[in-house]
Amino acid sequence: MNYGVPYMGSKSRIVKEVCDLFPKAENFYDLFAGGCAVTHYLLDKHKFNHFHINDISDSVQLFMDAVNGAFEGDTRWISREEFFAKKDTDPYIRYCWSFGNMGSTYMYAREIEEWKRALHHVFLLNDYSIMKKFGIEDEGMTRTSIAKNAERYREKYVEWYLKNVDSELSDHRMESLRQFGSVQNLQNLQRVQRLNSLQRMKYFNVKERLTMTMGDYQSVEIKPNSVIYTDIPYFNAAEYNESSFDYERFYDWACNQSNPVFISEYYMPDDRFECVKEIELNSILSATAVNKVIEKVFVPKGQMTTIHKQLKIF
C-alpha cells in the first residue's frame, strides 16, 4: 500500500521501518510532513491518539483535503496547459501532475502526453474515443486487450503522432517516443488511486485527531507525552534545495527537546546525534540507473533515555 499523497522524497517505501522505532505516546508531531506518508501510516495503525502535521509548503493541505474526501470520484485529466496555469495555486495539480512530484515541470513529455491521455480515458472513464483517433479500433477492445496488445497499439500511436503532430523529431525525441512504454506504471492512475485511498479512510473523529499548520517547525507548540518526527531537507543532497534551511538552528532545537525526536537524514553531526536505523533501498530519482541509497534515522545523543533503550535501538 502507498501512504500519503504524491510528494518528492516520500517515506512511503520505508514507512514501517521508520515508524517501528517510535515509542507509544499520546501525541505525534510530523513537523516536515511533506506528503504525510508517516502520519498516514500511523493513523492507519492507530498508534497515537492525536496527530499534528506541519510543513512550510501546502502539501499538508493536500493531505487534509484528501482525507476529508475532497477528491472523491475525481477522474480529471490535467493537461500541460492547465498544469502550468494552475500549479502555483493548486497543490493537487502541482504535486500529483508534476514530474517526480517536484511541482515544477509537467509529468509527461510532450510527445507522449496524448497517449497517456488516451489511457487515462480508457482506464478511468471507460472512454475509447481517443484510441480510435489513433486508428485503434479493434472489435471488442477492452482494458485487458489494450494491456495485452500495448506494443502494437503504441506503434499505431507513433504513426499518428508523426503524421499529425510532429514529423521532424530529433533523434533523441524519436527514441523517447518509440520507447516510452505502454500501460506500465501509468503514473497518473496511480496518483489518482492513492488520493482515492485517502478519501476512503474512515477514521473515527478524524477532525479532532488530526490538526495541521503550515509554517516554521519551531512555531509548532509541542505538548508533553509526544513523539516528534522530522524529515528535514537532506544536507548536500542535489535533489533538495536546502540553501535556505538553517541546519545549526535545527540541531540546537532538536537537542533541546524534552520529547523524543527522530530525524530522517543521510548525515548528522556524530558528536550530537546517534544513528539508530539504516535502511537500504533503490533510488527512484533515475528511471534507468539502479542506485542503492541508505536512508538513516537519527536521535539526539542527549535523548538516549530509558524510553529509547526499551525499543532496543541502541
Helices and strands as residue ranges (DSSP letters): G 12-14, H 15-19, E 27-30, H 37-45, E 50-55, H 59-67, H 80-86, H 91-96, G 99-101, H 113-125, H 129-133, H 143-148, H 150-164, H 171-179, H 187-199, H 206-209, E 210-214, G 217-219, E 226-231, H 247-255, E 261-265, E 273-282, E 292-300, G 301-303, H 306-309
